[in-house]
Amino acid sequence: MRAAARWGGPVPDAVLMPNAEDPGGKWDMIVTDDEGEPYMYKMRKGVLDDVVPDVRTMGAKPTELGWKYARNQASRLKRWVNRSG
């Protein structure tokens, strides 16, 4: 219950986000423990290149907490993720 209050809802098992210093290929992963305490891990450069596009090419802008897509760009991202093939 305490962890849900800290996170403002259900606690995620893991969160992937582009690295703030090098968003073109480096990713950070936040993993939570049983109490909801987050731990940051650095991922190898290029590990998600074939799965997720560079956030800058999809129109994302850096924010204090990560990256934000414009409303019209979010639908473009969904189409890219849901592409067939």
C-alpha positions in Angstrom: 0.0 0.0 0.0 2.8 2.4 0.9 4.6 1.7 -2.4 1.4 2.5 -4.4 1.0 5.8 -2.6 4.6 6.7 -3.4 4.2 5.9 -7.1 0.7 7.4 -7.3 -0.8 4.0 -8.4 0.4 0.5 -9.3 4.1 0.1 -8.9 5.8 -0.8 -12.3 8.1 -3.8 -12.4 10.4 -2.0 -14.8 10.5 1.3 -16.7 12.7 1.8 -19.9 13.6 5.3 -20.9 16.2 7.0 -23.1 19.4 8.1 -21.5 19.4 11.9 -20.8 23.0 12.3 -22.0 22.8 10.1 -25.1 19.2 9.5 -26.2 20.3 8.2 -29.6 21.0 4.7 -28.5 21.6 4.4 -24.8 18.8 3.4 -22.5 18.2 3.4 -18.7 16.1 0.8 -16.9 14.5 1.4 -13.6 13.6 -1.8 -11.7 11.6 -1.8 -8.5 11.9 -4.2 -5.6 9.1 -5.6 -3.5 8.8 -2.4 -1.5 8.6 -0.2 -4.6 12.1 1.2 -4.2 13.5 2.1 -7.7 17.0 1.0 -8.8 18.6 2.5 -12.0 20.5 0.3 -14.4 22.4 1.4 -17.5 21.8 -0.7 -20.6 24.3 -1.3 -23.5 24.2 1.2 -26.4 22.0 -0.1 -29.2 20.3 -2.9 -27.3 16.8 -1.7 -28.3 17.6 -0.2 -31.7 15.5 -2.7 -33.6 12.6 -2.4 -31.2 12.3 1.3 -30.3 13.1 4.2 -32.6 15.3 7.1 -31.5 13.0 9.3 -29.5 14.3 12.5 -31.2 13.3 11.3 -34.6 9.8 10.7 -33.3 9.4 14.3 -32.1 10.0 13.8 -28.4 11.2 16.7 -26.3 13.4 16.3 -23.2 11.7 17.1 -19.9 12.8 17.1 -16.2 11.7 13.5 -15.8 12.4 12.0 -19.2 10.8 12.6 -22.7 7.4 13.9 -23.8 5.7 13.4 -27.1 3.4 15.9 -28.6 -0.2 14.7 -28.8 -0.1 14.2 -32.6 3.3 12.5 -32.4 2.0 9.9 -29.9 -0.4 8.4 -32.5 2.6 8.2 -34.9 4.6 6.4 -32.3 1.7 3.9 -31.7 1.5 3.2 -35.5 5.2 2.6 -35.6 5.1 0.2 -32.6 2.0 -1.6 -34.0 3.4 -2.0 -37.5 3.0 -5.4 -39.0 5.9 -7.4 -40.3 
